[in-house]
Amino acid sequence: PRHVPAKIVAVTDIPRTKSGKITELAVRDVVHGRAIKNKEALANPEALELFKNLPQLAD
């Protein structure tokens, strides 16, 4: 397979755009402590909070 995740973590919500697409880049930025670009394009920006400071994602 081309893309194999290093970790799989269960969460209650995944951030999506207003058109319903999953926003992987926004999640990546939150996990790495970077500013989120274009947060107003998200249908559920509160879902990003689930990914902040998750011990399972710590390097």
N, C-alpha and C positions, 0 to 999 in steps of 0.2 A: 504493500500500500504506500501511497505517496505521503499521506499525512497521518501520522500516528501520534496521539496525544501522550505527553509525558505523564500527565495526571488526569484523573477524572474525578470531579467534585460535584456532588449533588447540591443544587441551589433551588430555591422556591420560585425564582423568576429570572428571566433572561432579558436584558435590554433589547428593545426592537425599535426600528424606525417607524414613522407614521404609516409607511407602506407595508409594514409587517416583517421586514427583513431583520435578521439577527445582526447586531452590531459588535462584531468581534474586536475591531480596533479600539472601540471605546472601553471594552472590558480589559483589553491588554494595557491600555493607558492607565486605568484605575489600579490595576494590579501592580504596576510599576511606579505608581505615585506621580504620574504625569497629569498635566491639565487635559481636560476633555475638550476636544474640538467639536463644534457644531452640536452642542448638547440640546439646543432647541429643536433639533430634527428628531429627537427621540420621543416615542409615544409614552414611554414609561421610564423617565430618567431616574426615578427613585430606585429602580432595580440595580443601578450601578453601586449603590451603597452596600449591597450584599457581597460585593467582591473586594471591598476595602478591608484590609487587615485580616484576611482569611489565613489562619495558620497553615492550612493545607497547601496554600500557594506560595508560602515563604520559600525562598531559595536556600 
